[in-house]
Structures are given as structure tokens and as C-alpha cells.
Amino acid sequence: MAEQTTSRAHRAMKDDALTPGANCWFEASSTDSFGPLAPLNDGFGLIPGSACPHYHGEPGRVETFRTWIEAGQLPGPGLAIDDHAAVVFDNSRATSVIAEKFEAHAYVVDGRGETRLDAGVDNDPANSTHTHAGTVPRQVLR
């Protein structure tokens, strides 16, 4: 079953189909779908916090996402996802990061900065009010 899921994810990433729609699952997001890059606060809220796709892939994403979280315009911590990366969730909690390219990652972003999701973010739910923060395994698809 895991091989089938990985295979399906890999096909979706090859077709650039993972990023569209990622924002809707969060409380809020960073988007340019309606014009210039702006905070959008009308997500489904199934995953607490906010999301930012194309994090290192488009100019202005890193700076604005951090600023909006720090200023309270977007709920934090937020989840920033690079192009060619995906985060797998189970019950609103990140369980793994899948990347098509070695340089693609996901990050937890708060007022202090960013922490790569697969590199030492606190995994103890008692230390986090948002369920997407956690140390998760990372798989790079080739």
C-alpha cells in the first residue's frame, strides 16, 4: 500500500498537481490567486495555522509570509512548502515530507523565523498548540 501511495504522489508531483488546492485545508494562506500576493483568511480550517506554497520558488513569498505571521495577519505557526515538495498529514498532523528534488523542503514558520520540518522541530504535542509542527521523516523521490 505504501508503494502505491508513493507512486501516486510521485505521479502527481510530476504533473505539478500537488500545490493547487493545498491552501484550502488550512485556516488561512498566502496566495496570489486573486491578484498580488495577499493573506487569505477563508480556508476550511481542517489544519490549524496558515500555509504558503511556492515558499522559495516565487519572489516575495518568504518575506511576506513571515511578516504576516509575525503581525498576526495570518495565524501562526504557518507551514511553508517549497515547489516540488509535499507534506503528508494524518488527522491534521504532519507525518512526512515527500520531495521530488533534494533542495525542496517544508518549514514551520513563526515570529522567530523558520525551521525545516524534517530537521528537528519539536515533536511533542504538549509543546505546540498547532498540530502540524513536528519532526517528520523526509523521502526524496527520484
C-alpha angles and dihedrals in degrees: 000000000000091000090052092050092048091048092051091047091049092052091049091050091050088055092047088240102133103075100052107088097012091114096060095070093061130072090249142350150191111256144166094190092112101038129293119019108285142158114263118198103186106089123138090255095223088132115043120236129021138299136219119190122195087032099168093013102075130045116258097017097106096046098042096045092052092045094049092050093047091049093046094244088122125031115253153259091046132195116233118194126194122220111274092028133099135187119220116215133197116188092346092307124113110243102172146352119231119196132185092197128042093234094053116101144154124236140197107226126197138151091288097054135266136315122196106246094226095045113073108309110158109270097191109108089206089067096050133057092197121069099215095069112096146107106270134178118257126216122192112205117215 
